[in-house]
């Protein structure tokens, strides 16, 4: 119990320190460079506005937004906005306040489960290094704003944690929430299937001779239910179960070759945002293959899919999609945890990047979308 308390305390201080950086530099950015919005509204930009429409009014019945009038909020999955809606109603508190509090609390608990998960695989040093790097990552800004990243992180780490614990029903329930939080979450079924085969073997699973086989089967059935329920809802209100996918055209996203998207980004001038996205994607892919080399196959499978599918629709926002996923930081930690100097240099670089991203968020820079 003492070890549990000490670890949680240490993680809490890591979390608190990183969030102080976020809050301080959002205030600085908003006051000096921004529009001097009130505190809550300085955290709400881009997708936050879309989630606000769902929280306050529900899902659109037809497209109306953007210059061409072809955008609707169907692209944004329901778990996050619905939780905020119900909490806001119950507590009689503004939805932005609820969003900010929810996401920060969720991020803290996610970090703690991340520590427990990585410690089970490796040791305390690697676990704390992973938590430290993820907390101060420049892209950890998204865990403190009204986006889905915090909840997605929580549900994702809980699926992996409970699979490791052989608690498959819990893993399936959190996988269902994951697939209802963001579309890519449904791809968790592939690492789940891999881990199940690794733990029990194909013959034991398909024979259904043990209770564990039924638990795994139920977990795999539960995993896509968040997505399926949302698709059913969209079919009922707009007549198109795939409206969440079809509406992506309003943001210029269409399926194409991920290779051509990446090459096109790399061919852009080096000072442009698409080039930056392409370079950070290459780094993310490289870090993903570190997981493969270290035989972390389930994390590799998820990361590989979670990078290639969004990359196939465009290079914009790829850094956010990649660097808010916890396996990337396991890769970082595995590379540097023995080298204190490199760890301190990377942490300083991350902290400076987090400050920069917080200011950029407050100002509403386009590359933060």
C-alpha positions as CSV (number, residue, x, y, z in Angstrom):
1,X,0.0,0.0,0.0
2,X,2.9,2.3,0.8
3,X,4.5,1.6,-2.6
4,X,1.2,2.3,-4.2
5,X,0.8,5.7,-2.4
6,X,4.4,6.8,-3.1
7,X,4.1,6.0,-6.8
8,X,0.8,7.8,-7.1
9,X,2.2,10.8,-5.3
10,X,5.2,10.9,-7.6
11,X,3.0,10.6,-10.7
12,X,0.6,13.3,-9.3
13,X,3.6,15.7,-9.0
14,X,4.7,14.9,-12.5
15,X,1.2,15.6,-13.8
16,X,0.8,18.8,-11.8
17,X,4.1,20.2,-12.9
18,X,3.3,19.6,-16.6
19,X,-0.2,21.1,-16.3
20,X,1.2,24.2,-14.6
21,X,3.4,24.6,-17.7
22,X,0.2,24.3,-19.9
23,X,-1.9,26.7,-17.8
24,X,0.9,29.3,-17.4
25,X,1.8,29.5,-21.1
26,X,-1.9,29.4,-22.2
27,X,-2.4,32.5,-20.0
28,X,0.7,34.1,-21.4
29,X,-0.2,33.4,-25.0
30,X,-3.8,34.5,-24.5
31,X,-2.8,37.7,-22.7
32,X,0.2,38.8,-24.8
33,X,-0.4,37.3,-28.2
34,X,-4.0,36.3,-28.3
35,X,-7.4,37.9,-28.1
36,X,-7.4,38.1,-24.3
37,X,-10.3,35.7,-24.0
38,X,-11.5,34.6,-20.6
39,X,-9.7,31.6,-19.1
40,X,-12.1,28.9,-20.2
41,X,-12.5,30.1,-23.7
42,X,-8.7,30.4,-24.3
43,X,-8.8,26.6,-24.1
44,X,-11.5,26.1,-26.7
45,X,-10.5,26.2,-30.3
46,X,-11.0,24.1,-33.5
47,X,-12.6,20.7,-32.7
48,X,-13.7,22.0,-29.3
49,X,-16.3,24.2,-31.1
50,X,-17.7,21.1,-32.8
51,X,-17.9,19.2,-29.6
52,X,-19.6,22.1,-28.0
53,X,-22.4,22.0,-30.6
54,X,-23.0,18.3,-29.8
55,X,-23.0,18.9,-26.0
56,X,-25.4,21.8,-26.3
57,X,-27.6,20.9,-29.3
58,X,-27.0,17.3,-30.2
59,X,-26.1,16.0,-33.6
60,X,-26.9,17.9,-36.8
61,X,-29.7,16.7,-39.0
62,X,-28.0,18.0,-42.2
63,X,-24.7,19.7,-43.2
64,X,-24.6,23.5,-42.9
65,X,-21.1,24.6,-41.8
66,X,-18.0,25.8,-43.6
67,X,-18.0,28.0,-46.7
68,X,-19.6,25.4,-48.9
69,X,-22.2,24.4,-46.2
70,X,-21.1,20.8,-46.5
71,X,-19.9,20.2,-42.9
72,X,-21.7,18.7,-39.9
73,X,-20.7,17.4,-36.5
74,X,-21.1,13.7,-37.5
75,X,-17.3,13.3,-37.8
76,X,-17.1,13.7,-34.0
77,X,-17.8,10.6,-32.0
78,X,-20.3,10.7,-29.1
79,X,-18.7,9.3,-25.9
80,X,-16.8,12.5,-24.9
81,X,-19.5,15.1,-25.7
82,X,-22.3,12.9,-24.1
83,X,-20.3,12.4,-20.9
84,X,-19.7,16.2,-20.7
85,X,-23.4,16.9,-21.5
86,X,-24.7,14.7,-18.7
87,X,-22.1,15.9,-16.2
88,X,-22.8,19.5,-17.0
89,X,-26.6,18.9,-16.6
90,X,-26.3,17.0,-13.3
91,X,-23.8,19.5,-11.8
92,X,-25.4,22.6,-13.4
93,X,-21.9,23.7,-14.5
94,X,-20.8,25.3,-17.8
95,X,-19.8,22.6,-20.3
96,X,-16.4,24.1,-20.9
97,X,-15.6,24.0,-17.2
98,X,-16.7,20.3,-17.0
99,X,-14.7,19.5,-20.1
100,X,-11.5,21.0,-18.7
101,X,-11.9,19.3,-15.3
102,X,-12.9,16.0,-16.8
103,X,-10.0,15.8,-19.2
104,X,-7.3,16.8,-16.7
105,X,-8.6,14.3,-14.0
106,X,-8.8,11.6,-16.7
107,X,-5.3,12.3,-17.8
108,X,-4.0,11.9,-14.3
109,X,-5.6,8.5,-13.9
110,X,-4.5,7.5,-17.4
111,X,-0.9,8.3,-16.4
112,X,-1.2,6.1,-13.3
113,X,-2.5,3.1,-15.3
114,X,0.2,3.7,-17.8
115,X,2.8,3.4,-15.0
116,X,1.2,0.2,-13.7
117,X,1.1,-1.3,-17.2
118,X,4.7,-0.4,-18.2
119,X,6.0,-1.5,-14.8
120,X,4.4,-5.0,-15.3
121,X,6.3,-5.3,-18.6
122,X,9.6,-3.7,-17.6
123,X,10.5,-1.9,-14.3
124,X,10.0,1.2,-12.3
125,X,12.6,3.2,-14.1
126,X,11.1,2.6,-17.6
127,X,7.6,3.1,-16.2
128,X,8.4,6.5,-14.6
129,X,10.4,7.6,-17.7
130,X,7.4,6.8,-19.9
131,X,5.0,8.8,-17.6
132,X,7.4,11.7,-17.4
133,X,7.9,11.9,-21.2
134,X,4.2,11.6,-22.0
135,X,3.3,14.2,-19.3
136,X,5.7,16.8,-20.8
137,X,5.3,15.9,-24.4
138,X,4.5,19.0,-26.5
139,X,1.3,17.2,-27.6
140,X,0.2,16.6,-24.1
141,X,-1.5,20.0,-24.5
142,X,-4.4,18.0,-26.0
143,X,-5.0,16.1,-22.8
144,X,-6.0,19.4,-21.1
145,X,-8.3,20.9,-23.7
146,X,-11.8,19.9,-24.7
147,X,-10.8,17.2,-27.1
148,X,-11.2,13.4,-27.0
149,X,-7.5,12.6,-26.4
150,X,-7.7,12.2,-22.6
151,X,-10.6,9.8,-22.7
152,X,-9.1,7.9,-25.6
153,X,-5.8,7.6,-23.7
154,X,-7.7,6.3,-20.6
155,X,-9.8,3.7,-22.5
156,X,-6.8,2.6,-24.6
157,X,-4.5,2.0,-21.6
158,X,-7.2,0.3,-19.7
159,X,-7.8,-2.2,-22.5
160,X,-4.1,-3.0,-22.6
161,X,-3.9,-3.2,-18.8
162,X,-6.9,-5.5,-18.4
163,X,-5.7,-7.7,-21.2
164,X,-2.4,-8.0,-19.4
165,X,-4.4,-8.9,-16.2
166,X,-6.5,-11.5,-18.2
167,X,-9.6,-9.6,-17.3
168,X,-11.2,-9.8,-20.7
169,X,-14.7,-8.6,-19.9
170,X,-13.3,-5.3,-18.5
171,X,-11.0,-5.1,-21.6
172,X,-14.0,-5.5,-23.9
173,X,-16.1,-2.9,-22.1
174,X,-13.3,-0.3,-22.3
175,X,-12.7,-1.3,-25.9
176,X,-16.4,-0.5,-26.6
177,X,-16.0,2.9,-25.1
178,X,-12.8,3.4,-27.1
179,X,-14.5,2.7,-30.4
180,X,-17.2,5.1,-29.4
181,X,-14.7,7.9,-28.6
182,X,-12.8,7.9,-31.9
183,X,-13.3,5.8,-35.1
184,X,-9.7,4.5,-35.0
185,X,-10.5,2.9,-31.6
186,X,-12.3,0.0,-33.3
187,X,-9.0,-1.2,-34.5
188,X,-8.2,-2.3,-30.9
189,X,-9.8,-5.7,-31.9
190,X,-6.6,-6.7,-33.7
191,X,-4.2,-6.4,-30.8
192,X,-6.9,-7.9,-28.6
193,X,-7.1,-10.9,-30.9
194,X,-3.3,-11.2,-31.0
195,X,-3.1,-11.1,-27.2
196,X,-5.9,-13.7,-26.8
197,X,-4.1,-16.1,-29.2
198,X,-0.8,-15.5,-27.4
199,X,-2.4,-16.2,-24.0
200,X,-4.6,-19.2,-24.9
201,X,-3.7,-20.5,-28.4
202,X,-6.0,-20.7,-31.3
203,X,-7.2,-24.3,-30.5
204,X,-8.2,-23.4,-27.0
205,X,-10.0,-20.3,-28.1
206,X,-12.1,-21.9,-30.9
207,X,-12.9,-25.0,-28.9
208,X,-14.9,-23.1,-26.3
209,X,-14.0,-25.7,-23.7
210,X,-13.1,-23.2,-21.0
211,X,-14.8,-20.1,-19.6
212,X,-11.8,-18.0,-20.7
213,X,-12.7,-18.7,-24.4
214,X,-16.2,-17.3,-23.8
215,X,-14.8,-14.2,-22.0
216,X,-12.4,-13.5,-24.9
217,X,-15.2,-14.0,-27.5
218,X,-17.5,-11.6,-25.6
219,X,-14.7,-9.0,-25.2
220,X,-14.1,-9.2,-29.0
221,X,-17.8,-8.8,-29.6
222,X,-18.0,-5.8,-27.2
223,X,-15.0,-4.0,-28.7
224,X,-16.7,-2.5,-31.9
225,X,-20.1,-1.8,-30.1
226,X,-19.3,1.8,-29.5
227,X,-18.8,2.4,-33.2
228,X,-21.8,0.2,-34.2
229,X,-24.2,2.0,-31.8
230,X,-23.0,5.4,-33.2
231,X,-23.5,4.1,-36.8
232,X,-27.0,2.9,-35.9
233,X,-27.8,6.3,-34.4
234,X,-26.6,8.1,-37.5
235,X,-28.7,5.8,-39.7
236,X,-31.8,6.7,-37.6
237,X,-31.3,10.5,-37.7
238,X,-29.7,11.1,-41.1
239,X,-30.2,7.8,-43.0
240,X,-26.5,7.1,-43.4
241,X,-24.7,4.8,-41.0
242,X,-21.4,5.9,-42.5
243,X,-22.1,9.7,-42.2
244,X,-19.1,10.0,-39.9
245,X,-16.9,8.9,-42.7
246,X,-18.6,10.6,-45.7
247,X,-18.7,14.0,-44.0
248,X,-14.8,14.0,-43.8
249,X,-14.9,15.4,-47.4
250,X,-15.8,18.7,-45.8
251,X,-12.3,18.7,-44.2
252,X,-10.6,17.6,-47.4
253,X,-10.1,14.1,-46.2
254,X,-10.4,11.2,-48.7
255,X,-8.9,7.8,-48.7
256,X,-5.7,7.5,-50.8
257,X,-2.3,5.8,-50.7
258,X,-0.6,6.6,-47.3
259,X,2.7,6.3,-49.1
260,X,1.8,9.0,-51.6
261,X,0.5,11.3,-48.8
262,X,3.8,10.9,-46.9
263,X,6.0,11.4,-50.0
264,X,4.0,14.5,-51.0
265,X,4.4,15.9,-47.5
266,X,8.2,15.3,-47.6
267,X,8.4,17.1,-50.9
268,X,6.9,20.3,-49.5
269,X,9.3,23.2,-48.6
270,X,11.0,22.4,-45.3
271,X,9.5,25.4,-43.5
272,X,5.9,24.4,-44.2
273,X,3.4,22.7,-41.9
274,X,2.9,19.7,-44.2
275,X,6.6,19.0,-44.2
276,X,6.7,19.1,-40.4
277,X,3.8,16.7,-40.3
278,X,5.6,14.4,-42.7
279,X,8.9,14.4,-40.7
280,X,7.2,13.8,-37.4
281,X,5.2,11.0,-39.0
282,X,8.4,9.3,-40.2
283,X,9.8,9.6,-36.6
284,X,6.6,8.2,-35.3
285,X,6.7,5.2,-37.7
286,X,10.4,4.6,-36.7
287,X,9.5,4.7,-33.0
288,X,6.6,2.2,-33.7
289,X,9.1,-0.2,-35.2
290,X,11.1,0.0,-32.0
291,X,8.1,-1.7,-30.4
292,X,8.4,-4.5,-32.9
293,X,12.1,-4.9,-32.3
294,X,11.4,-5.1,-28.5
295,X,8.7,-7.7,-29.2
296,X,5.9,-5.5,-28.0
297,X,3.7,-6.9,-30.7
298,X,0.3,-5.8,-29.5
299,X,1.3,-2.2,-29.1
300,X,3.1,-2.3,-32.5
301,X,-0.1,-3.6,-34.2
302,X,-2.2,-0.9,-32.8
303,X,0.3,1.9,-33.5
304,X,0.9,0.7,-37.0
305,X,-2.8,0.7,-37.8
306,X,-3.5,4.0,-35.9
307,X,-0.8,5.7,-38.0
308,X,-1.5,4.3,-41.5
309,X,-5.3,4.8,-41.5
310,X,-5.4,8.5,-40.7
311,X,-2.3,9.0,-42.9
312,X,-4.3,7.6,-45.8
313,X,-6.7,10.5,-45.5
314,X,-4.1,13.4,-45.3
315,X,-1.0,14.6,-43.6
316,X,-2.7,17.4,-41.5
317,X,-2.9,16.6,-37.8
318,X,-0.8,13.5,-38.0
319,X,1.5,14.7,-35.1
320,X,-1.5,14.9,-32.8
321,X,-2.8,11.5,-33.9
322,X,0.6,9.9,-33.3
323,X,2.0,11.7,-30.2
324,X,-1.0,11.4,-28.0
325,X,-0.8,7.6,-28.1
326,X,1.1,6.0,-25.2
327,X,3.1,3.3,-27.0
328,X,5.3,6.0,-28.6
329,X,6.5,7.0,-25.2
330,X,7.3,3.5,-24.3
331,X,9.6,3.5,-27.3
332,X,11.2,6.8,-26.2
333,X,11.7,5.4,-22.7
334,X,13.3,2.2,-23.9
335,X,15.8,4.2,-25.9
336,X,16.9,6.7,-23.3
337,X,16.1,5.5,-19.8
338,X,19.6,4.3,-19.1
339,X,21.1,7.6,-20.3
340,X,20.4,10.3,-17.7
341,X,21.9,13.1,-19.9
342,X,19.8,12.2,-22.9
343,X,16.7,11.9,-20.8
344,X,17.3,15.3,-19.3
345,X,17.9,16.8,-22.7
346,X,14.8,15.3,-24.2
347,X,12.7,16.4,-21.2
348,X,14.0,19.9,-21.5
349,X,13.2,19.9,-25.3
350,X,9.7,18.5,-24.5
351,X,9.0,21.1,-21.8
352,X,10.0,23.9,-24.2
353,X,7.9,22.4,-26.9
354,X,4.9,22.1,-24.5
355,X,5.3,25.8,-23.6
356,X,5.4,26.7,-27.3
357,X,2.3,24.5,-28.0
358,X,0.4,26.0,-25.1
359,X,1.0,29.5,-26.5
360,X,0.1,28.4,-30.0
361,X,-3.1,26.9,-28.7
362,X,-4.1,30.1,-26.9
363,X,-3.4,32.1,-30.0
364,X,-5.4,29.7,-32.2
365,X,-2.6,28.8,-34.6
366,X,-3.8,26.7,-37.6
367,X,-1.2,24.0,-37.0
368,X,-2.8,23.1,-33.7
369,X,-6.0,21.8,-35.4
